[in-house]
Amino acid sequence: MSVNIHEAKTNLSKLLARVEAGEEIVIARAGKPVAKLIPAIGGSEPRQPGRWAGKVSVPDDFDAPLPDEVQRYFDGESDPEDGLD
């Protein structure tokens, strides 16, 4: 993402939040890049595949059809304001 200097000054807190989430922000003057905001210390931890192995299970009926009343909500055929009490 690229922003001009005025936008960077106006939205610095928001831009820093995006940088903390891993995004890199380029700051430009008259359309020419002059600086880049990047995380100071490498951002978040690198992903470690398999960290949840053996800690999570999926029930056998996970793919079972939903009850008709619930399915109608997902299909937009019922108003959630009606409630599922």
C-alpha positions in Angstrom: 0.0 0.0 0.0 1.2 3.5 -0.8 0.1 6.7 0.9 1.1 10.4 0.5 2.7 12.3 3.3 -0.4 14.2 4.3 -2.4 10.9 4.6 0.4 9.3 6.6 0.4 12.2 9.1 -3.3 12.2 9.4 -3.7 8.4 9.8 -0.4 7.4 11.5 -2.1 5.3 14.2 -4.2 3.4 11.7 -1.2 2.8 9.4 0.9 1.5 12.3 -1.9 -0.9 13.2 -1.7 -2.3 9.6 2.0 -2.5 9.9 1.7 -4.5 13.1 -0.6 -6.9 11.3 2.2 -7.5 8.8 1.5 -5.0 6.0 4.2 -2.8 4.5 3.3 0.8 3.9 5.1 3.0 1.4 5.1 6.8 2.0 5.4 8.9 -1.1 6.0 12.6 -1.9 4.5 13.8 -5.2 4.0 10.1 -6.1 7.6 9.2 -5.6 8.3 6.7 -2.8 10.5 8.1 0.0 10.0 5.8 3.0 8.6 2.4 3.9 6.9 1.5 7.2 7.7 -2.1 8.2 7.4 -4.0 11.5 10.4 -3.2 13.7 11.1 -6.7 15.0 10.1 -9.1 12.2 6.4 -8.9 12.8 4.6 -12.0 14.0 6.1 -15.4 14.7 6.6 -17.6 11.6 3.9 -20.1 11.1 4.6 -23.6 12.4 2.5 -26.1 10.5 1.3 -29.0 12.7 1.3 -27.1 16.0 -2.3 -28.1 16.6 -1.8 -31.8 15.6 -3.6 -34.0 18.2 -5.2 -31.0 20.0 -8.2 -30.5 17.7 -10.8 -33.0 16.7 -13.7 -32.8 14.2 -16.9 -34.6 15.2 -18.1 -37.4 12.9 -21.3 -35.5 12.1 -19.5 -32.3 11.1 -20.8 -32.5 7.6 -24.3 -33.6 8.6 -27.1 -31.5 7.1 -28.3 -28.5 9.2 -31.8 -28.5 10.6 -34.2 -27.0 8.1 -34.9 -24.0 10.3 -31.2 -23.1 10.5 -30.6 -23.8 6.8 -33.3 -21.3 5.9 -31.3 -18.6 7.7 -28.2 -19.4 5.7 -30.2 -19.4 2.5 -31.7 -16.0 3.4 -35.2 -17.4 3.5 -35.9 -16.4 7.1 -35.3 -13.3 9.1 -32.8 -13.7 12.0 -34.9 -11.2 13.9 -37.6 -13.9 14.2 -35.2 -15.8 16.5 -34.2 -19.4 16.9 -35.4 -19.8 20.5 
